[in-house]
Amino acid sequence: MFPALLDFGEAFGLVVLVIVFIMLYKLFYPGIVSSQLVAFVVVAIITFTVVIPYPWFKYLMFVFLFMYGFFWTFKPYKW
């Protein structure tokens, strides 16, 4: 019926894009930029200029931000 909706690669790419956007926003807002609007604009610019045109960079950012979130904030090695 809708072959584009059934393509796992495109759907996973969209999910990764949303996760990268949220994680970049959380990285920028409290620590680097003090204004929510400025952080949102900066993350939107990064997303539209770097993350969307280059799929390999999207997955690289996903892995980097996942590792950052897992080891820097979650700290499983302190259990």
GROMACS elastic network, one bead per residue, 0.5 to 0.9 nm:
[ bonds ]
;  ai    aj funct       b0    kb
    1     5     6  0.88595   500
    1     6     6  0.89246   500
    2     5     6  0.54931   500
    2     6     6  0.66563   500
    3     6     6  0.51061   500
    3     7     6  0.63745   500
    4     7     6  0.53970   500
    4     8     6  0.87352   500
    4    10     6  0.76098   500
    4    11     6  0.84733   500
    5     8     6  0.78486   500
    5    10     6  0.80168   500
    5    11     6  0.70564   500
    6     9     6  0.89585   500
    6    10     6  0.85821   500
    6    11     6  0.77990   500
    7    10     6  0.57406   500
    7    11     6  0.63964   500
    7    12     6  0.86942   500
    8    11     6  0.51012   500
    8    12     6  0.58868   500
    8    13     6  0.83473   500
    9    12     6  0.52009   500
    9    13     6  0.60163   500
    9    14     6  0.86547   500
   10    14     6  0.62654   500
   10    15     6  0.87286   500
   11    14     6  0.51654   500
   11    15     6  0.63560   500
   11    16     6  0.86687   500
   12    15     6  0.50253   500
   12    16     6  0.60784   500
   12    17     6  0.84952   500
   13    16     6  0.50520   500
   13    17     6  0.60871   500
   13    18     6  0.87212   500
   13    55     6  0.79675   500
   13    58     6  0.81842   500
   13    59     6  0.83046   500
   14    18     6  0.63249   500
   14    19     6  0.86535   500
   15    18     6  0.52301   500
   15    19     6  0.62219   500
   15    20     6  0.85895   500
   16    19     6  0.50452   500
   16    20     6  0.59847   500
   16    21     6  0.84933   500
   16    58     6  0.73708   500
   16    59     6  0.73134   500
   16    62     6  0.67354   500
   17    20     6  0.51272   500
   17    21     6  0.61470   500
   17    22     6  0.86967   500
   17    47     6  0.82698   500
   17    51     6  0.76776   500
   17    52     6  0.76919   500
   17    58     6  0.67794   500
   17    59     6  0.85848   500
   17    62     6  0.82182   500
   18    21     6  0.51025   500
   18    22     6  0.62686   500
   18    23     6  0.86019   500
   19    22     6  0.51892   500
   19    23     6  0.60414   500
   19    24     6  0.84382   500
   19    62     6  0.75517   500
   20    23     6  0.51300   500
   20    24     6  0.59142   500
   20    25     6  0.84114   500
   20    47     6  0.84360   500
   20    51     6  0.86394   500
   20    58     6  0.74833   500
   20    59     6  0.87673   500
   20    61     6  0.68118   500
   20    62     6  0.57300   500
   20    65     6  0.73515   500
   20    66     6  0.89128   500
   21    24     6  0.52241   500
   21    25     6  0.61384   500
   21    26     6  0.86830   500
   21    43     6  0.68300   500
   21    44     6  0.77172   500
   21    47     6  0.68681   500
   22    25     6  0.50840   500
   22    26     6  0.62265   500
   22    27     6  0.85896   500
   22    43     6  0.88512   500
   23    26     6  0.50333   500
   23    27     6  0.60863   500
   23    28     6  0.86081   500
   23    62     6  0.86656   500
   23    65     6  0.67158   500
   23    66     6  0.83923   500
   23    69     6  0.83822   500
   24    28     6  0.60882   500
   24    29     6  0.84657   500
   24    43     6  0.64196   500
   24    65     6  0.76788   500
   25    28     6  0.51543   500
   25    29     6  0.57958   500
   25    30     6  0.88006   500
   25    36     6  0.88192   500
   25    39     6  0.64969   500
   25    40     6  0.65134   500
   25    42     6  0.85974   500
   25    43     6  0.60514   500
   25    44     6  0.89223   500
   26    29     6  0.55087   500
   26    30     6  0.68633   500
   26    31     6  0.85025   500
   26    39     6  0.89558   500
   27    30     6  0.69819   500
   27    31     6  0.67338   500
   27    32     6  0.74995   500
   27    65     6  0.87714   500
   28    31     6  0.58976   500
   28    32     6  0.50071   500
   28    33     6  0.57378   500
   28    34     6  0.84635   500
   28    39     6  0.59762   500
   28    40     6  0.85834   500
   28    42     6  0.84426   500
   28    43     6  0.77734   500
   29    32     6  0.61089   500
   29    33     6  0.50843   500
   29    34     6  0.60335   500
   29    35     6  0.68556   500
   29    36     6  0.60915   500
   29    38     6  0.84305   500
   29    39     6  0.54158   500
   29    40     6  0.79781   500
   30    33     6  0.63929   500
   30    34     6  0.60963   500
   30    35     6  0.83983   500
   30    36     6  0.85190   500
   30    39     6  0.89913   500
   31    34     6  0.71842   500
   32    39     6  0.83893   500
   33    36     6  0.75558   500
   33    38     6  0.70484   500
   33    39     6  0.58325   500
   34    38     6  0.79973   500
   34    39     6  0.76511   500
   35    38     6  0.53719   500
   35    39     6  0.61803   500
   35    40     6  0.86022   500
   36    39     6  0.51333   500
   36    40     6  0.60770   500
   36    41     6  0.86495   500
   37    40     6  0.50686   500
   37    41     6  0.62128   500
   37    42     6  0.86231   500
   38    41     6  0.51189   500
   38    42     6  0.61164   500
   38    43     6  0.85635   500
   39    42     6  0.51178   500
   39    43     6  0.60834   500
   39    44     6  0.84504   500
   40    43     6  0.52144   500
   40    44     6  0.60171   500
   40    45     6  0.85849   500
   41    44     6  0.50234   500
   41    45     6  0.61281   500
   41    46     6  0.86044   500
   42    45     6  0.51662   500
   42    46     6  0.62244   500
   42    47     6  0.85612   500
   43    46     6  0.50457   500
   43    47     6  0.59953   500
   43    48     6  0.85761   500
   44    47     6  0.50157   500
   44    48     6  0.60796   500
   44    49     6  0.84676   500
   45    48     6  0.52834   500
   45    49     6  0.59700   500
   45    50     6  0.81635   500
   46    49     6  0.53955   500
   46    50     6  0.56170   500
   46    51     6  0.67509   500
   46    52     6  0.89770   500
   47    50     6  0.56752   500
   47    52     6  0.60741   500
   47    53     6  0.88812   500
   47    58     6  0.88492   500
   48    51     6  0.62164   500
   48    52     6  0.55613   500
   48    53     6  0.74317   500
   49    52     6  0.67614   500
   49    53     6  0.68431   500
   49    54     6  0.89065   500
   50    53     6  0.60711   500
   50    54     6  0.64047   500
   50    57     6  0.73524   500
   50    58     6  0.81194   500
   51    54     6  0.56977   500
   51    55     6  0.68409   500
   51    56     6  0.84743   500
   51    57     6  0.59266   500
   51    59     6  0.87687   500
   51    61     6  0.80968   500
   52    55     6  0.65690   500
   52    57     6  0.84267   500
   52    58     6  0.70144   500
   53    57     6  0.86155   500
   53    58     6  0.87652   500
   54    57     6  0.54010   500
   54    58     6  0.65665   500
   55    58     6  0.50141   500
   55    59     6  0.65474   500
   55    60     6  0.86618   500
   56    59     6  0.53497   500
   56    60     6  0.61586   500
   56    61     6  0.86419   500
   57    61     6  0.59700   500
   57    62     6  0.83838   500
   58    61     6  0.52285   500
   58    62     6  0.61769   500
   58    63     6  0.87847   500
   59    63     6  0.62162   500
   59    64     6  0.85496   500
   60    63     6  0.52285   500
   60    64     6  0.61416   500
   60    65     6  0.85371   500
   61    64     6  0.50077   500
   61    65     6  0.58644   500
   61    66     6  0.82227   500
   62    65     6  0.52778   500
   62    66     6  0.58926   500
   62    67     6  0.84552   500
   63    66     6  0.50955   500
   63    67     6  0.60710   500
   63    68     6  0.84711   500
   64    67     6  0.52028   500
   64    68     6  0.60620   500
   64    69     6  0.85827   500
   65    69     6  0.59763   500
   65    70     6  0.83430   500
   66    69     6  0.51258   500
   66    70     6  0.59219   500
   66    71     6  0.84342   500
   67    70     6  0.50050   500
   67    71     6  0.58262   500
   67    72     6  0.77554   500
   68    71     6  0.55288   500
   68    72     6  0.52938   500
   68    73     6  0.72773   500
   68    74     6  0.88856   500
   69    72     6  0.55919   500
   69    73     6  0.53161   500
   69    74     6  0.63504   500
   69    75     6  0.85728   500
   70    73     6  0.61190   500
   70    75     6  0.63894   500
   70    76     6  0.74021   500
   71    74     6  0.57148   500
   71    76     6  0.66490   500
   71    77     6  0.78183   500
   72    75     6  0.57805   500
   73    76     6  0.89944   500
   74    77     6  0.88791   500
   75    78     6  0.58804   500
   75    79     6  0.77472   500
   76    79     6  0.56468   500
